[in-house]
Amino acid sequence: MDLQGRDKRTTNSIGNISEAAIITRFLQLGYVVLIPNGRKQRYDLVIEDGEGQFWRVQCKTARIQDNGTVIAFDTANHNMALKVKRMRHYREQCDFFAVYCEELNKIYLLAVDQVGTTRANLRLVPAKNNQEKYVRWAKDYEM
């Protein structure tokens, strides 16, 4: 049997790929993963750590940008149902961003309150001006 997937990816299928990769990684690391019923929450999953603590996680898809120097991802969602489009951040509504970069096949974990409320970057290579202050290195957040 020759199975073939669909040619074109949608934003939903891209998100599903990221979420599946993130869930797989948490399971590999020994976390219990819970998926909320109804998908109406401001988080995609809940993990339970070894001490019985529960953490709300929002899954995100990252893209390599700026000529391969950074991984970028949104830290807010776009409310498209309203006539006036607005960004809604996740502060106080989830605990962590789990970020999947398919091009690198890597996952990064960041606390929601460690990043801005619209967008975040993780640096892959040093800046041309060698500036290090306020740099968030991707390797420091890799799972």
Secondary structure, 3 states (H helix, E strand, C coil): CCCCCCCCCCHHHHHHHHHHHHHHHHHHCCCEEECCCCCCCCCCEEEECCCCCEEEEEEEECEEECCCCEEEEECEEEECCCCCCEEEECCCCCCEEEEEECCCCEEEEEEHHHCCCCEEEEECCCCCCCCCCCCCEHHHCEC
